[in-house]
Amino acid sequence: MPLRYTLRQLEYFVAVGETGSIAAASQQVNVSSPSISAGISQLEEELGVQLFVRHHAQGLTPTLPGRKLLDHAQMVLRQAAALRDLAGDLSGSIRGPLAIGCLSTFAQIVLPGLRRSFLEAHDEVRISQVEADQSELFSLLRQAKIDMALTYDLDLPRDLRFFPIIELPPVVAMGDDHPLARQSSVSIQELAPHSMVLLDLPHSADYFLSFFSKAGLRANITERTRDMAVMRGLVANGFGYSIVNVRPIYDQAPDGKPLRFVPLSGDQRPMKLGLLMGAATDRTQLHKAFVTHAQSWIEAQTNRLLGVRPQPD
């Protein structure tokens, strides 16, 4: 008996099963909600089972058959993707979808330019992106929701592979009128009494606070935020200093107030920025091409990421 359902319908089914709503699934697969709903209904009719229980204004819950079929549908989609990747490898072409995750602290500085540069060289590739914290990136990689992630070497688990590209030492972000802002460098001992605006993200916060614990000190945390732009705004408006590894392109907060960045003195561990992949992930031609391109592109951006400004003629 010929199959009457499509991979596209399975993709809709999996998206709804993972997100719990047609609206969220629509955003995930970039298809209209009516198309998602119609695809699910057609799949239910073809399979002869109800896949979801519809709750008015509360999303959808998989039925017992739906939960069992969801696992198989995910496997079928992975196998279909593997078939596509194998065909690309055999033909030597660089094409197809690529899902990239990026640590939210530097995504706005790195990812758009890297994507544009890669797509100019390989116009048959379709890249999707997601910004997340370190823990979320680990989860997305393990669930195969992204192919690789741009991130730091922070508490990396053994089941994931990291390819380092550049090192970024910590620097202190301060408002223009901070008493330490005019120094050529600043020590942890000098920072400790002052108010700190902590970028409070999983793993990242532990990294920043480790500088103090290593020196037998405690940071004077008066503000916490998970948003890089909010952190810069608080710092520029005098609520305290913060510690970062990547500098913005312009030394100012989103509201236009000036920022100063001063190197953190002492033997402080730099961050390694690189690409993270699942240890068991087969590296296709597309994956290899992106890794190679990302390495060369990011290396070329090192001075900009470190905040080294070109000297005027």
C-alpha positions as CSV (number, residue, x, y, z in Angstrom):
1,M,0.0,0.0,0.0
2,P,1.6,3.3,-1.0
3,L,2.4,5.9,1.7
4,R,0.1,8.9,1.5
5,Y,1.6,11.1,4.2
6,T,4.6,13.3,3.6
7,L,7.8,14.3,5.4
8,R,6.4,17.8,5.6
9,Q,3.4,16.5,7.5
10,L,5.7,14.6,9.9
11,E,7.7,17.8,10.3
12,Y,4.5,19.6,11.4
13,F,3.6,16.8,13.7
14,V,7.0,16.8,15.4
15,A,7.0,20.6,15.7
16,V,3.6,20.7,17.4
17,G,4.6,17.8,19.6
18,E,7.7,19.5,20.7
19,T,6.3,23.0,21.2
20,G,2.8,22.1,22.5
21,S,1.0,24.6,20.2
22,I,0.3,25.3,16.6
23,A,1.3,28.9,16.9
24,A,4.8,28.0,18.3
25,A,5.2,25.2,15.7
26,S,4.4,27.7,13.0
27,Q,7.3,29.9,14.1
28,Q,9.6,26.9,14.4
29,V,9.1,25.6,10.9
30,N,8.3,29.1,9.4
31,V,4.9,28.0,8.0
32,S,1.4,29.5,8.6
33,S,-0.7,28.2,11.4
34,P,-3.6,27.1,9.1
35,S,-1.1,25.0,7.0
36,I,0.2,23.3,10.2
37,S,-3.4,22.6,11.4
38,A,-4.4,21.2,7.9
39,G,-1.2,19.1,7.8
40,I,-1.9,17.5,11.2
41,S,-5.5,16.8,10.3
42,Q,-4.4,15.1,7.0
43,L,-1.8,13.0,8.9
44,E,-4.4,11.9,11.5
45,E,-6.8,10.9,8.7
46,E,-4.1,8.9,6.9
47,L,-2.8,7.2,10.0
48,G,-6.3,6.6,11.4
49,V,-5.4,7.8,14.9
50,Q,-5.9,11.0,16.8
51,L,-2.5,12.5,17.5
52,F,-3.5,15.4,19.8
53,V,-6.1,16.4,22.3
54,R,-7.1,20.0,21.5
55,H,-7.5,22.4,24.5
56,H,-9.2,25.6,23.8
57,A,-6.7,28.5,24.3
58,Q,-4.3,26.0,26.0
59,G,-2.5,24.3,23.1
60,L,-2.4,20.6,22.2
61,T,-1.4,17.5,24.2
62,P,-0.3,14.3,22.5
63,T,-2.5,11.3,22.9
64,L,-1.0,8.0,24.0
65,P,-0.7,6.9,20.3
66,G,0.5,10.4,19.5
67,R,3.4,10.1,22.0
68,K,4.4,6.8,20.6
69,L,4.3,7.9,17.0
70,L,6.1,11.1,17.8
71,D,9.3,9.2,18.7
72,H,9.1,7.3,15.4
73,A,8.4,10.5,13.4
74,Q,11.5,12.1,14.9
75,M,13.5,9.1,13.9
76,V,12.1,9.2,10.3
77,L,13.0,12.9,10.0
78,R,16.6,12.2,11.3
79,Q,17.0,9.4,8.7
80,A,15.6,11.6,5.9
81,A,18.1,14.4,6.9
82,A,20.9,11.8,6.9
83,L,19.9,10.7,3.4
84,R,20.0,14.3,2.2
85,D,23.4,14.8,3.8
86,L,24.7,11.6,2.2
87,A,23.5,12.7,-1.2
88,G,25.2,16.1,-0.7
89,D,28.5,14.4,0.3
90,L,28.4,12.1,-2.7
91,S,27.8,14.9,-5.1
92,G,30.3,17.2,-3.3
93,S,27.8,20.0,-3.1
94,I,27.4,22.3,-0.1
95,R,23.6,22.7,0.2
96,G,20.7,22.1,2.5
97,P,19.5,23.4,5.9
98,L,21.9,24.2,8.8
99,A,20.7,25.0,12.3
100,I,23.1,27.1,14.3
101,G,22.9,27.9,18.0
102,C,24.8,30.8,19.5
103,L,25.5,32.0,23.1
104,S,23.3,35.0,23.6
105,T,26.1,37.1,25.1
106,F,27.8,37.6,21.7
107,A,25.2,36.4,19.1
108,Q,24.4,40.0,18.0
109,I,28.1,40.7,17.4
110,V,29.2,37.5,15.7
111,L,26.3,35.5,14.1
112,P,24.7,37.8,11.6
113,G,28.0,38.7,9.9
114,L,29.2,35.1,9.9
115,R,25.9,33.9,8.4
116,R,26.0,36.5,5.6
117,S,29.6,35.7,4.8
118,F,28.9,32.0,4.6
119,L,25.8,32.4,2.5
120,E,27.6,34.6,0.0
121,A,30.0,31.7,-0.6
122,H,27.3,28.9,-0.5
123,D,23.9,30.3,-1.7
124,E,22.1,26.9,-1.6
125,V,22.4,26.6,2.2
126,R,19.5,27.6,4.4
127,I,20.6,28.7,7.9
128,S,18.3,29.0,10.9
129,Q,19.6,30.3,14.2
130,V,18.7,30.3,17.9
131,E,20.2,32.3,20.7
132,A,20.5,30.7,24.1
133,D,22.5,30.4,27.3
134,Q,25.1,27.7,27.7
135,S,22.8,25.1,29.4
136,E,20.2,25.6,26.7
137,L,22.8,25.1,24.0
138,F,23.8,21.8,25.5
139,S,20.2,20.6,25.6
140,L,19.5,21.7,22.0
141,L,22.6,19.8,20.7
142,R,21.7,16.6,22.6
143,Q,18.1,16.8,21.2
144,A,19.6,17.4,17.7
145,K,17.5,20.6,17.4
146,I,20.7,22.4,16.2
147,D,23.7,21.1,14.3
148,M,26.3,23.1,16.1
149,A,26.7,26.0,18.5
150,L,29.0,29.0,18.7
151,T,29.9,29.3,22.3
152,Y,32.7,29.4,25.0
153,D,34.6,26.6,26.6
154,L,32.5,26.8,29.8
155,D,31.9,23.6,31.7
156,L,31.8,21.5,28.5
157,P,30.3,18.0,29.0
158,R,32.2,15.0,27.7
159,D,29.5,14.0,25.2
160,L,30.0,17.1,23.1
161,R,33.0,18.1,21.0
162,F,34.5,21.6,21.1
163,F,36.6,23.2,18.4
164,P,38.3,26.3,19.8
165,I,38.9,29.3,17.5
166,I,40.2,32.3,19.5
167,E,40.9,33.3,23.1
168,L,39.2,36.3,24.7
169,P,40.6,37.6,28.0
170,P,38.2,39.2,30.5
171,V,37.8,42.9,30.6
172,V,36.0,45.2,33.0
173,A,33.1,47.3,31.6
174,M,32.5,50.6,33.5
175,G,30.7,53.8,33.1
176,D,32.6,56.8,31.9
177,D,32.6,58.4,35.4
178,H,33.5,55.3,37.4
179,P,36.5,56.0,39.7
180,L,38.5,53.1,38.1
181,A,37.6,53.9,34.5
182,R,40.8,55.8,33.6
183,Q,43.2,53.1,34.7
184,S,45.2,51.1,32.2
185,S,44.2,47.9,34.0
186,V,42.3,47.0,37.1
187,S,42.7,44.2,39.6
188,I,40.1,42.0,41.4
189,Q,41.2,43.5,44.7
190,E,40.4,47.0,43.4
191,L,37.0,45.9,42.0
192,A,35.8,44.0,45.1
193,P,34.5,47.0,47.1
194,H,32.6,48.5,44.2
195,S,29.1,47.6,43.1
196,M,28.9,44.8,40.4
197,V,26.3,44.3,37.7
198,L,26.4,40.5,37.2
199,L,25.6,39.0,33.9
200,D,23.6,36.2,35.6
201,L,23.6,33.4,33.0
202,P,24.2,29.7,33.7
203,H,27.9,28.9,33.7
204,S,28.8,32.5,32.7
205,A,28.1,33.9,36.2
206,D,30.2,31.2,37.8
207,Y,33.1,32.1,35.5
208,F,33.0,35.8,36.4
209,L,32.7,35.1,40.1
210,S,35.5,32.6,40.1
211,F,38.0,35.5,39.7
212,F,36.9,36.7,43.2
213,S,36.8,33.3,44.9
214,K,40.3,32.5,43.6
215,A,41.5,35.7,45.3
216,G,39.7,34.9,48.5
217,L,37.2,37.8,47.9
218,R,33.5,38.2,47.4
219,A,32.0,40.3,44.7
220,N,29.7,43.1,45.8
221,I,26.8,42.2,43.5
222,T,24.1,44.9,43.6
223,E,22.4,44.2,40.2
224,R,21.7,41.0,38.2
225,T,20.5,40.7,34.6
226,R,20.4,38.0,32.0
227,D,20.4,40.5,29.1
228,M,23.7,41.9,27.7
229,A,22.1,45.1,26.5
230,V,20.5,45.7,29.9
231,M,23.8,45.1,31.6
232,R,25.6,47.7,29.4
233,G,22.8,50.1,30.2
234,L,23.1,49.6,33.9
235,V,26.9,50.0,33.8
236,A,26.8,53.1,31.7
237,N,24.3,54.7,34.0
238,G,26.4,54.2,37.1
239,F,24.9,51.1,38.8
240,G,28.2,49.3,38.9
241,Y,30.9,47.6,36.8
242,S,30.6,44.3,35.0
243,I,33.0,41.8,33.4
244,V,32.8,40.7,29.8
245,N,34.9,38.9,27.2
246,V,33.5,40.4,24.0
247,R,33.3,44.1,23.6
248,P,30.5,45.8,21.6
249,I,31.4,47.4,18.3
250,Y,30.9,50.8,19.8
251,D,31.9,51.7,23.3
252,Q,28.5,52.9,24.4
253,A,25.3,51.5,25.9
254,P,22.0,51.2,24.0
255,D,20.9,54.5,25.3
256,G,24.0,56.2,23.9
257,K,25.9,56.7,27.2
258,P,29.6,56.0,27.0
259,L,31.3,52.9,28.3
260,R,34.9,52.2,29.1
261,F,36.6,48.8,28.9
262,V,39.7,48.2,31.0
263,P,41.7,44.9,31.0
264,L,41.4,42.8,34.1
265,S,44.9,42.3,35.5
266,G,46.3,39.1,37.0
267,D,46.4,35.5,35.8
268,Q,42.8,35.2,34.7
269,R,41.6,32.4,32.5
270,P,40.5,33.7,29.1
271,M,37.4,32.3,27.3
272,K,37.9,30.2,24.3
273,L,35.3,31.0,21.6
274,G,34.6,28.1,19.3
275,L,32.1,25.6,17.8
276,L,30.4,22.9,19.8
277,M,29.0,19.8,18.3
278,G,27.5,16.5,19.4
279,A,30.3,13.9,19.9
280,A,28.4,11.4,17.7
281,T,27.4,13.9,15.0
282,D,28.5,12.8,11.5
283,R,30.3,15.7,10.0
284,T,28.8,16.2,6.5
285,Q,30.3,18.3,3.7
286,L,28.1,21.2,4.9
287,H,29.2,20.9,8.5
288,K,32.9,20.8,7.5
289,A,32.5,23.8,5.2
290,F,30.8,25.8,7.9
291,V,33.4,24.9,10.5
292,T,36.3,25.9,8.2
293,H,34.5,29.1,7.2
294,A,33.7,30.0,10.8
295,Q,37.3,29.5,11.9
296,S,38.7,31.8,9.2
297,W,36.0,34.4,9.6
298,I,36.2,34.6,13.4
299,E,40.0,34.7,13.4
300,A,39.8,37.7,11.0
301,Q,37.4,39.4,13.5
302,T,39.7,38.9,16.5
303,N,40.8,42.6,16.8
304,R,37.2,43.8,16.6
305,L,36.1,41.3,19.3
306,L,39.0,42.3,21.5
307,G,38.1,45.9,21.1
308,V,41.3,46.9,19.1
309,R,40.2,49.9,17.1
310,P,42.0,50.8,13.8
311,Q,44.3,53.7,14.1
312,P,43.4,56.8,12.0
313,D,45.7,57.6,9.1
